[in-house]
Amino acid sequence: MRSVKSRVRSWNTVGVRLTVLCVVLLQARVGWSQEPAQPRIDEEFAKQEKIYRRQGAGSYTANRGLANYAEVLPSGFCDALGRLGSSDRWLDIGAGEGQAALDYYAPQGDAAPEKCGRSGPKARVVAISIEDRRTDKWKRQAASLGDDRMRYLSGKRLSQYSLEELGKFQIITDVYGGFSYTENLSRFLETVLSLLEPGGAFYTLVQGVHLENGKDKPGSWYQTELVDAAGRDVKVCSWLKKTTCVKVGCESNSDWDSPTEMINIRKVCSDVSVPRMKLLKYEAGNPPGRRFQLEP
Ligand SMILES: C[S@@+](CC[C@H](N)C(=O)[O-])C[C@H]1O[C@@H](n2cnc3c(N)ncnc32)[C@H](O)[C@@H]1O
């Protein structure tokens, strides 16, 4: 027969073991949520690939025109586009069907309701998209303009192009393109800035972020989250402003469905350095949910 004392001792041992087990499980869970669980992330990347390839009903919006770009990009975009000369270059990253470029090159007096950047000479346009979404209209217009004035490149992501392949640009835009979809935001921005001529500007937006002006509506849902090494929230504009050789302007918009930052980044010198971030979470979507951590 075991004594009461020895039974209590064995219960204590069980208790200690259970506590240790709980702590180990809890740590494993915390670690799982903070570090990229590679197999799961790979599944999300595979799902995202399918989203890019989906055509027809169920596909994402890929035909926003220039009027739409004017609405969602920061003020100053249309004027900057209008100031470009015929030897200047505009890169549209994540161009989808390239409708914005088509509108830009539409003949004067055409039905296009907006005048964004449409008077005067036209710059050359390069539109890039992961998947080829060129329409017949694009093919006809590009062929009629000739001389490589409208180029469409697909089959690769922005960061997979070399500077020699793309050349340099005075204006770069990204409307719900790579900036909203990439799993490597710092490398993406580095590539964008390497393609900009000094004095040139990058116009983009990102939805579901902590706003620079702090006017996010209570209960907002955050789709792109940035945290520092200690796990504290970092605003996307604060991160951008740590980049060297750029001037960053942020127009916070809390009236839309999700808090959105309209961003203008002007390159002012060549020695650009973008603070690195690592990916903590990626959930495939339209756009995907992402969580990045600033490297110390
Ligand atoms: C939702 S569509 C937006 C299309 C267009 N800008 C519009 O507003 O209608 C997303 C586009 O971004 C492209 N994209 C996403 N990530 C990209 C990347 N890293 N490099 C180049 N294109 C990318 C997709 O292939 C697609 O053309």
The ligand as an SDF file (V2000), in Angstrom:
LIG
                    3D

 27 29  0  0  0  0  0  0  0  0999 V2000
   -5.6950   43.3390  -58.7880 C   0  0  0  0  0  0  0  0  0  0  0  0
   -4.7330   43.4360  -60.2760 S   0  0  0  0  0  0  0  0  0  0  0  0
   -4.6500   45.1900  -60.4920 C   0  0  0  0  0  0  0  0  0  0  0  0
   -4.5520   45.5840  -61.9510 C   0  0  0  0  0  0  0  0  0  0  0  0
   -4.6060   47.0600  -62.2620 C   0  0  0  0  0  0  0  0  0  0  0  0
   -3.5710   47.8300  -61.6260 N   0  0  0  0  0  0  0  0  0  0  0  0
   -5.9490   47.6100  -61.9070 C   0  0  0  0  0  0  0  0  0  0  0  0
   -6.0410   48.3740  -60.9350 O   0  0  0  0  0  0  0  0  0  0  0  0
   -6.9300   47.2630  -62.5860 O   0  0  0  0  0  0  0  0  0  0  0  0
   -3.1150   42.9660  -59.6650 C   0  0  0  0  0  0  0  0  0  0  0  0
   -2.0090   43.0190  -60.6960 C   0  0  0  0  0  0  0  0  0  0  0  0
   -0.7630   43.0330  -60.0090 O   0  0  0  0  0  0  0  0  0  0  0  0
    0.1110   42.0880  -60.5980 C   0  0  0  0  0  0  0  0  0  0  0  0
    1.1730   41.7760  -59.6220 N   0  0  0  0  0  0  0  0  0  0  0  0
    1.0600   41.3360  -58.3550 C   0  0  0  0  0  0  0  0  0  0  0  0
    2.2590   41.1990  -57.7910 N   0  0  0  0  0  0  0  0  0  0  0  0
    3.1760   41.5930  -58.7120 C   0  0  0  0  0  0  0  0  0  0  0  0
    4.5920   41.6980  -58.7210 C   0  0  0  0  0  0  0  0  0  0  0  0
    5.3360   41.3740  -57.6490 N   0  0  0  0  0  0  0  0  0  0  0  0
    5.2040   42.1220  -59.8490 N   0  0  0  0  0  0  0  0  0  0  0  0
    4.4530   42.4500  -60.9390 C   0  0  0  0  0  0  0  0  0  0  0  0
    3.1150   42.3890  -60.9870 N   0  0  0  0  0  0  0  0  0  0  0  0
    2.4790   41.9630  -59.8830 C   0  0  0  0  0  0  0  0  0  0  0  0
   -0.8050   40.9790  -61.0350 C   0  0  0  0  0  0  0  0  0  0  0  0
   -0.1990   40.1210  -61.9340 O   0  0  0  0  0  0  0  0  0  0  0  0
   -1.9360   41.8280  -61.6290 C   0  0  0  0  0  0  0  0  0  0  0  0
   -1.6160   42.2470  -62.9260 O   0  0  0  0  0  0  0  0  0  0  0  0
  1  2  1  0
  2  3  1  0
  2 10  1  0
  3  4  1  0
  4  5  1  0
  5  6  1  0
  5  7  1  0
  7  8  2  0
  7  9  1  0
 10 11  1  0
 11 12  1  0
 11 26  1  0
 12 13  1  0
 13 14  1  0
 13 24  1  0
 14 15  1  0
 14 23  1  0
 15 16  2  0
 16 17  1  0
 17 18  1  0
 17 23  2  0
 18 19  1  0
 18 20  2  0
 20 21  1  0
 21 22  2  0
 22 23  1  0
 24 25  1  0
 24 26  1  0
 26 27  1  0
M  CHG  2   2   1   9  -1
M  END
$$$$
